[in-house]
Amino acid sequence: MITRPAKTIMTCAITGSVTDPNSTPYLPITPDEIADSGLEAAEAGAAILHIHVRDLQTRRTSMSTDLYIKVVERIKKSNPDVLINLTTGPGALFFPGKQVLQIGDRQSLLLPAKARVAHIEEIKPDICSLDFNTMHHAGYSIRLNFQPVIIEMLERIKSAGTKPELECFDSGDVRLAQDFQQKGLIEERPLWQFAMGIKYGWDHTSTALTHARAMLPHDALWSAFGISKEEMPMVANTWLLGGHVRVGLEDNIYLSKGVLAKSNAELVTKGRRIVEDLGGALANYAEAREILGLPAK
């Protein structure tokens, strides 16, 4: 029997690290743009803002703590109640060398745990994403999340008082996280996040999502999101299975076929309409905190 939460938490993933800024003029890049886009998304109904930052010159992903501080301070100045979820994903990308495989080429970005969570320890956000995947990724790159690195990240995240969002790209990720949970490294009722439809990971189908959900306890706290054209169908599938939802320009740049979304708020509004049309309701900030087991503000 499917049990759906009384209120559904919507996360908005503002800019991401993979979305190509050349594909859309609406992708926020600067700290002000990212913060303002997040504030608009929160106004539209998102209780959580999932945040990456971008290098101002290359417009590609950055791990600059200073950039994260600027974004979070601007958001909190205007909206102190919205929940902040910062990424720790960058720092696990490896491109095998063409001549010597074990020596990665210059595109690789493999960082130790301390570097990947430096901004978490400084800012102490409500939530941060934590990847468990080691898998082939876009092109010929490999995502490498080495177990000792994940363990140290978990320890540092816990010390910061931040709740980890366990981001799982395939079934092996769930098993690995469950092993850590049995060892006492992860809390009893964590927040799970299924990244659906990423090539070489979970498929984007309702069958795949049903299988993913079945790997968790019946009372699990979980969410899922889909990529590109599967973003909104995955909102519906996730809600129907009792999960929380996510949208945003990190995952999809289109509002409908061939029509670019002009803001994250547009995607949140569409996702909200799907949830409400199915009979659900979005959680506000205080309700989201209670559902996640976070301290009230």
VMD Tcl script that draws the C-alpha trace (Angstrom):
set ca {
  {0.00 0.00 0.00}
  {1.35 3.43 -0.97}
  {1.45 6.05 1.77}
  {1.72 9.62 0.53}
  {2.86 12.44 2.81}
  {0.23 15.00 3.79}
  {2.45 17.67 2.27}
  {4.99 17.32 -0.53}
  {8.36 19.06 -0.35}
  {9.46 20.66 -3.61}
  {13.15 21.26 -4.20}
  {14.35 23.58 -6.96}
  {17.82 22.86 -8.40}
  {18.85 26.32 -9.55}
  {21.79 26.00 -11.95}
  {23.74 22.74 -11.53}
  {27.19 21.95 -12.87}
  {26.41 20.21 -16.17}
  {23.73 22.40 -17.79}
  {25.38 24.17 -20.73}
  {24.96 27.95 -20.53}
  {25.21 28.05 -24.33}
  {21.97 26.05 -24.53}
  {19.85 28.65 -22.78}
  {20.22 32.37 -22.04}
  {18.15 31.91 -18.87}
  {20.63 29.88 -16.81}
  {21.75 31.89 -13.76}
  {25.54 32.22 -13.51}
  {26.60 35.00 -11.13}
  {25.92 34.83 -7.37}
  {23.26 37.54 -7.70}
  {21.56 35.72 -10.59}
  {21.61 32.38 -8.75}
  {20.26 33.93 -5.54}
  {17.54 35.94 -7.29}
  {16.44 32.92 -9.33}
  {16.27 30.89 -6.12}
  {14.20 33.55 -4.37}
  {11.74 33.56 -7.27}
  {11.53 29.75 -7.11}
  {10.85 29.90 -3.38}
  {8.11 32.46 -3.94}
  {6.57 30.07 -6.49}
  {6.47 27.21 -3.98}
  {9.88 25.59 -3.57}
  {10.69 24.92 0.10}
  {14.30 23.87 -0.64}
  {16.85 25.49 -2.95}
  {19.56 23.15 -4.22}
  {22.56 25.29 -5.11}
  {25.71 25.00 -7.23}
  {27.86 28.00 -8.10}
  {29.59 28.89 -11.36}
  {33.00 30.35 -12.19}
  {32.36 33.88 -13.45}
  {34.84 33.56 -16.33}
  {34.31 30.01 -17.61}
  {30.64 29.80 -16.49}
  {31.40 26.21 -15.47}
  {31.08 24.64 -12.04}
  {33.07 26.07 -9.15}
  {33.71 25.02 -5.55}
  {34.54 28.54 -4.37}
  {33.37 28.98 -0.78}
  {33.27 32.73 -1.32}
  {30.78 32.33 -4.17}
  {28.60 30.05 -2.05}
  {28.66 32.57 0.81}
  {27.57 35.38 -1.52}
  {24.65 33.33 -2.85}
  {23.44 32.13 0.55}
  {23.78 35.54 2.21}
  {21.75 37.20 -0.55}
  {19.02 34.54 -0.30}
  {18.83 34.62 3.49}
  {18.72 38.43 3.56}
  {15.46 38.37 1.60}
  {14.08 35.01 2.72}
  {15.51 33.69 6.00}
  {13.10 30.74 6.12}
  {13.75 28.90 2.85}
  {15.84 25.75 3.28}
  {19.31 25.72 1.70}
  {20.76 22.58 0.10}
  {24.35 22.95 -1.15}
  {26.01 20.46 -3.47}
  {29.16 18.49 -2.67}
  {29.15 16.73 -6.04}
  {32.05 18.45 -7.86}
  {35.42 16.85 -7.17}
  {34.68 13.29 -8.32}
  {35.23 13.60 -12.06}
  {37.96 11.54 -13.73}
  {39.00 11.39 -17.38}
  {41.50 8.52 -17.93}
  {44.69 9.65 -19.63}
  {44.99 8.72 -23.29}
  {48.51 7.33 -22.93}
  {48.59 6.32 -19.26}
  {45.10 5.46 -18.04}
  {45.72 5.96 -14.34}
  {46.97 9.51 -14.87}
  {43.87 11.58 -15.50}
  {43.95 14.31 -18.12}
  {43.59 18.00 -17.27}
  {39.77 17.90 -17.35}
  {39.74 15.63 -14.31}
  {38.72 17.10 -10.98}
  {39.36 14.70 -8.10}
  {39.32 16.45 -4.73}
  {39.78 15.13 -1.19}
  {36.85 15.11 1.22}
  {38.01 18.26 3.01}
  {37.94 20.29 -0.21}
  {34.55 18.95 -1.26}
  {32.85 19.98 1.99}
  {34.81 23.13 2.89}
  {31.80 25.31 2.03}
  {29.52 23.06 4.11}
  {31.76 23.42 7.16}
  {31.87 27.19 6.67}
  {28.20 27.91 5.87}
  {26.51 25.01 7.72}
  {23.44 24.80 5.45}
  {20.31 22.86 6.34}
  {21.05 20.13 3.79}
  {23.79 19.12 1.39}
  {23.74 16.55 -1.38}
  {26.11 13.58 -1.07}
  {26.76 11.36 -4.09}
  {27.41 7.62 -3.78}
  {27.87 6.82 -7.47}
  {30.92 5.50 -9.25}
  {29.84 5.18 -12.88}
  {30.51 6.14 -16.46}
  {29.27 9.64 -17.06}
  {28.94 12.02 -20.00}
  {31.43 11.42 -22.80}
  {34.32 9.27 -21.59}
  {34.44 10.57 -18.03}
  {33.96 8.50 -14.88}
  {32.41 9.64 -11.63}
  {34.60 8.34 -8.79}
  {33.17 8.48 -5.29}
  {35.69 6.44 -3.30}
  {34.31 4.90 -0.08}
  {36.89 6.42 2.32}
  {36.21 9.85 0.80}
  {32.45 9.43 1.26}
  {32.97 8.33 4.87}
  {35.10 11.37 5.68}
  {32.58 13.64 3.96}
  {29.79 12.11 6.06}
  {31.76 12.71 9.25}
  {32.47 16.34 8.35}
  {28.89 16.98 7.26}
  {27.59 15.55 10.54}
  {30.00 17.74 12.53}
  {28.67 20.79 10.66}
  {25.12 19.96 11.77}
  {23.97 19.56 8.15}
  {21.60 16.83 6.97}
  {23.03 14.82 4.04}
  {20.77 14.14 1.08}
  {21.82 10.68 -0.13}
  {21.88 11.07 -3.90}
  {21.62 7.71 -5.66}
  {22.07 7.22 -9.40}
  {21.61 3.44 -9.47}
  {20.78 0.48 -7.24}
  {24.39 -0.09 -6.16}
  {24.45 3.40 -4.67}
  {21.49 2.51 -2.45}
  {23.19 -0.69 -1.31}
  {26.40 1.18 -0.49}
  {24.50 3.80 1.53}
  {22.60 1.05 3.34}
  {25.91 -0.62 4.25}
  {27.09 2.69 5.71}
  {23.79 2.99 7.56}
  {24.25 -0.46 9.14}
  {27.69 0.67 10.34}
  {26.16 3.70 12.04}
  {27.60 6.25 9.59}
  {24.16 7.40 8.41}
  {21.16 8.27 10.57}
  {18.27 5.86 10.97}
  {15.82 7.77 8.75}
  {17.87 9.71 6.19}
  {16.78 11.72 3.18}
  {17.14 9.72 -0.04}
  {17.26 11.33 -3.49}
  {16.92 9.25 -6.68}
  {18.51 10.81 -9.78}
  {16.51 9.18 -12.56}
  {17.29 8.99 -16.27}
  {21.00 9.80 -16.20}
  {22.75 7.67 -18.80}
  {24.24 4.46 -17.38}
  {22.25 4.86 -14.15}
  {18.58 4.36 -13.32}
  {16.23 4.45 -16.30}
  {13.66 7.27 -16.43}
  {10.63 4.96 -16.33}
  {7.99 4.46 -13.66}
  {9.15 0.82 -13.46}
  {12.68 1.92 -12.54}
  {11.37 4.38 -9.94}
  {9.12 1.70 -8.44}
  {12.15 -0.60 -8.12}
  {14.20 2.17 -6.51}
  {11.43 2.93 -4.02}
  {11.08 -0.76 -3.18}
  {14.69 -0.85 -1.98}
  {13.83 1.46 0.92}
  {11.79 0.86 4.09}
  {8.06 1.57 3.85}
  {8.42 4.72 5.99}
  {11.46 6.08 4.16}
  {11.91 9.80 3.52}
  {12.67 10.07 -0.18}
  {12.54 12.23 -3.28}
  {13.32 11.82 -6.97}
  {13.86 13.87 -10.10}
  {13.97 13.29 -13.84}
  {16.20 14.75 -16.51}
  {15.22 16.85 -19.55}
  {11.80 15.95 -20.98}
  {11.27 13.42 -18.16}
  {11.38 16.10 -15.46}
  {7.64 16.71 -15.20}
  {6.52 13.09 -15.78}
  {8.87 12.14 -12.93}
  {7.20 14.74 -10.69}
  {3.92 12.92 -11.26}
  {5.41 9.43 -10.88}
  {7.24 10.40 -7.70}
  {4.17 11.94 -6.09}
  {2.05 8.92 -6.99}
  {4.56 6.65 -5.23}
  {4.63 8.83 -2.13}
  {7.86 10.74 -2.67}
  {8.89 14.38 -2.56}
  {9.77 16.17 -5.80}
  {12.40 18.30 -7.53}
  {12.51 20.52 -10.60}
  {14.87 23.20 -11.86}
  {17.21 24.35 -14.61}
  {19.91 21.99 -13.37}
  {17.78 19.08 -14.59}
  {15.83 20.52 -17.51}
  {15.82 23.79 -19.47}
  {12.44 23.40 -21.23}
  {8.98 24.41 -20.08}
  {7.41 22.39 -22.89}
  {8.64 20.85 -26.14}
  {10.87 23.40 -27.86}
  {9.99 26.16 -25.38}
  {12.78 27.24 -23.04}
  {11.88 27.92 -19.43}
  {12.66 31.56 -18.73}
  {13.17 30.98 -15.02}
  {13.29 28.35 -12.32}
  {10.05 29.82 -11.01}
  {8.27 28.75 -14.21}
  {9.38 25.16 -13.64}
  {8.34 25.27 -9.99}
  {4.93 26.64 -10.96}
  {4.42 23.83 -13.47}
  {5.58 21.19 -11.00}
  {3.32 22.62 -8.33}
  {0.36 22.47 -10.68}
  {1.03 18.77 -11.35}
  {1.15 17.97 -7.63}
  {-2.00 19.93 -6.90}
  {-3.89 18.54 -9.91}
  {-3.14 15.04 -8.60}
  {-4.63 15.99 -5.24}
  {-1.50 16.94 -3.31}
  {-0.26 20.12 -1.67}
  {3.22 21.59 -1.29}
  {4.87 21.93 2.10}
  {5.79 25.38 3.31}
  {9.19 26.06 4.91}
  {8.14 25.15 8.46}
  {6.35 22.00 7.29}
  {9.37 20.96 5.24}
  {11.60 21.34 8.31}
  {9.27 19.17 10.36}
  {9.09 16.48 7.67}
  {12.88 16.40 7.37}
  {13.44 16.38 11.11}
  {15.35 19.64 11.04}
  {15.33 22.13 13.94}
  {12.52 24.67 13.76}
  {13.46 28.30 13.14}
}
mol new
graphics top color blue
foreach p $ca { graphics top sphere $p radius 0.5 }
foreach p [lrange $ca 0 end-1] q [lrange $ca 1 end] { graphics top cylinder $p $q radius 0.2 }
display resetview
